[in-house]
Amino acid sequence: MILCDIGNTTADILKNGKKKKIPLTEFDPEVFEGDVWYANVNCALDEKLKNLPHWQNITTLIEREKYYPTMGIDRILVCEAIEEGVIVDAGSAITVDVMSDGVYQGGFISLGLRSAQEAYSRLSSALEVSFNFEVDLDKMAKNTPDSVTVGFLAPLIHEIQRVNKPIYLTGGDAPIFARYFTDAIVDEILVFKGMQKLINKGSKC
């Protein structure tokens, strides 16, 4: 079985425990052999995937009433992977979601690190600086790069920590956030674990 998570620019594939990223410009779903379970946020591929009999949409296995109607599929899948904890998916946006005893408690969405830096630079050319991920978030900053870093990251880190649950990090910027959560679990295939749990649950029904 192959698992596939299709975004707006790339498709992430998990096959035989190995993850591979394919640019959508090179992605051809027709070449895959065997059953493929997929999650897709790219509307341009919807019809093509629906017409491939061995491609199965993971959304058919999700109990949507457990989540709010407009919640993104990737957020749902990482939540399905975790029974208890705070899930931080640090990608182009940063999503934070809380699970308690397998029940979704809510969450929030923040700008991703790159988007946040771009937003600061649009406010003023004086704020066109890179984040300093070595800065001490518990101290007041004394220069511009540290000031924007503390201003953006400190409230975000605080909100995650105050939930007081195990922290799971995933997404491309997960290693950066791991600096601030020493006991966090970094898991780059968390979305696929959520897919696999849904598949296993569906096979038992």
N, C-alpha and C positions, 0 to 999 in steps of 0.2 A: 504493500500500500504506500502511496505517495501523498504527502500533505503539502498544500500550496496556499500561501498567503499573498494575495495580489494587491499591490498598492497602486499609487498613481504613476510611479516611475520604475518600479522594480517588482519582480515576483520572487518571493523567498520559497525555496523548495526544501522539504525534509524527506530524504530517502535513505533507508537503511541507517538511520541515526546520524546522517551527515547533512549539514545545512549548506545550501548553495543559493547565491543571489544572482538573478538574471535580469538585466535591463529589459524593460518592456519592448524596446526596439528589436530585441533578439528573441523574445518569448513567443513560442509557437505551441499552444496546448495540444495540437493534433499529433505531435511527435511522441507524446508520453504514452507508454504502454501500461496496461493494468489500471486498476481502480485508483482514482485521484479524488480526495476530499479537498475542497477548496473554500476559502473565504475571499471575497472580492469587493473592493471599493471602487473599481474602475468601471464606470458605466459603459464605456466603449466596448468592453469585452463581454458584457452580460449575455447578449444574444448568441454569440459564438459558443460560449461555455454551455448554455442551455441546450444547444444542439449536439453536444458531445455526450453520448450515452454513458461513457465510463467516468465522466466528471460529475461529482456529486456535491451539491451545495451544503456546506455545514450548517447554514442557517435553518435548514429543515429540522435539525435536532435540538435547536435552542428553545427553551421555554421563555418566550419573549416577555411574558407577564412578570418575570422576575426582575426585569430591568425597565428603565423608562423608554418610551417609544422611539426617540431619536438617538439613542445611545449607539455609538459606532461598534461595528462588528469586532474589531481588534480589542477594544476595551472589554467587551463581553467575554471574549475568548480567554484573555488573561485572568479575568475574574473566575471563569469556570475552572481554571487550573488550581486555584487556591481556596482552601476552606476557611482559613483564618489568617488575616494579615492585611497590610497596606501594600498595594501594587503600584509602583511608580514606573510608568512607561515613558522613558525620556527619549523622544524622537523629535520630529519637526514641531510637534506640540508636546507638552508634558502633561500626561494624564495621571491623576492620583485617585485610586478607588479603594474602598474598604470592604472587606468581606469578614463576616462574623458567623461562624458555625455554618458556612456554606450559603449564607444569605447576604445579598448585596445591601450595603448600608448607605451608599451614596459616594460622591466623590467630587472632583473639580478638575478644570482644565486650565493650564497656564501656557504662556508662550514658551516655545522651545528656546534653548540657549542662543542659537543663531538668530532666531526671530527677535529675541529680546535685545540683543546687541544692535541689530538693525533698527529697532524701534528707538533706542536711545540716540543713535546717530541721526535719525530723522528729526529728532527734537532740536538738536544743535550740533554743529560740527565739532564743538568742544567736547561732546560726549561720544565722539567716534573713536572708541577705544575697545580693546579686547578685555574680556573678563580675566581676572587674576584668581585662578582656582587654588592658589596657595594662601590666600588671605585668611586671616582669623575672623570668622563671622561674628564672634562674640565681642569684637572691639570696634569702636568708631574708626572709620577710615580717614586717612590724611592725604589722599591723592585721588585723582579722578577715576582711574581704573578700579581701585579698591572700592571707591564710593558706589559706583554702579553695580559692582559685584555684590557687595553687602546689601545694597538696596533691593536687588532682585532676588538673591538667593536666600538671605537670612529669613525673611517671612515664609518663604516656600519650605525651607528645611524645618522651621518651627512647626508649621501646620502638619507636616508629615510626622514629626516626632511626637506631637501631642496626642495623637491617636493611641499611642502606647500599645502597638501590636507589632508582630514580626514584619519586617520590611523586605519586599521583593523588588528587585530592580531589573528592568529589561529595556530594550531599545538601544539605539546607537550611542547615546550619551550615558548609558548606565555606569561605565567605569568612572566617569567624572563624579557622579553622585555617590559612588561607593566610598569616596574620600571622606564624605560627611556622615556616613552611616557605617560604623565599623563592624556592626553585627549583621548587616544586610546580606541577603542572598542575591547574587547576580546570576540571572538565568536568561541567556539569549534565545532560548527556544520555548519560552513560557507560553507564547501564543499557540505553539504546536502541542504543548502538553494539554492545553485547554481543549483543543480539537480532539486529541486522542481520548480524553476523558468522556467527551460527548459521544464519540463513536462507540466506545466500550459500553457506555450506559445504554445507547440505542440498540446495541446488539443483544442486550439482555431483556429488552422489552418484548 
